[in-house]
Amino acid sequence: MLTTIIILSVIIVFVILLLSVITTNKAYQYKHTIDPLEENPHIASELDEQNHEQKNEQK
């Protein structure tokens, strides 16, 4: 009886380990994308900064 429980426990541990390795490998294979800076409305472009500096100089 004790031997059966130990064997079953070891099998469960190996299955969980295998699933963890598979999940981790899939996570590392995922290719993330990054939006270009030109399309980000929260970052001011150099042209906007130059226009802002010119307006400040005119005042």
Contacts in CASP RR format, 6 or more apart in sequence:
PFRMAT RR
TARGET T0000
AUTHOR 0000-0000-0000
METHOD contacts of the structure
MODEL  1
MLTTIIILSVIIVFVILLLSVITTNKAYQYKHTIDPLEENPHIASELDEQ
NHEQKNEQK
37 43 0 8 1.000
38 45 0 8 1.000
44 52 0 8 1.000
END
